[in-house]
């Protein structure tokens, strides 16, 4: 469940980030026809790789914390 949540939030953030970048670059091109930024497949792959690494690290930290909790600590009143 923790890994699913980390994957879902990271992919959602990646998608929203790519959408925002596309909108900003399109708006900048509309305002100035000489704007030279482009989105390449290399940029998208690199951003996805970085998001993947962050999701793996955050998922590992979450799972590690859950595995350290003793079951009797949860149900103790």
N, C-alpha and C positions, 0 to 999 in steps of 0.2 A: 504494500500500500504506500509506503514511504517512497519507494522508487518510482511508482506510478505517478504520485503527486509531483515529484521532482521533474519527471519527464514531461508531464502535461503542462506544468507552469513554465518550464523552459521553452518548450515548443510554442506555447502561446505568446510568450515574450519575444521569441525570435520572429514569429509571424507579424506581430504588431510593430516591432522595430523595423522590419523590412518595409512594411506598409508605410510607416512614418517617413523613412528615408526616401522612399519613392515619391511620396507626396511633396516633400520639401524640395527634392531635386527638380521635380516637374514644375513646381511653383517658381523656383529660381530661374529655370530656363524660360518660363513664360515672361518673367520680369526682365531678364537679360538674355538675349539670344546667344551671347558669347560665353555663357556659363559652361565650363568644361568638365564638370563631374559626370562620371558614368558609373553604373553598377555592372560589374562583370560577374561571370560565374565564379571566378577565383575569389572575389570579395564575398560572395554569398557562401561559398564553401568554407572559407576561413572563418567567417562569423558563425556558421553552424558548428564548426569544430570547436571554437571557443565556448559556445553555449553548451555543447556536449560535455566538455571537460568540466565546466562549472557545475553542470547538473550531476555528473558522476561524483564530484567531490562533495557537494552538498548532500547527495543521497547517502554517501558513505558515512558522513558525519552523523546524519540522522539515524541510520541503522546502528551505528556503533553506540550511540546514546541509548537506544531502545534495548540493545542486547546487554548493556550494563545494568539495567534495572532488574532487581530481583522480583519475582512474581508475588511474594508475600508483602512487599512494600506497596504494591498497587491496591491490594484488597484490605490492607490494615486500616482500621478506622481510627 
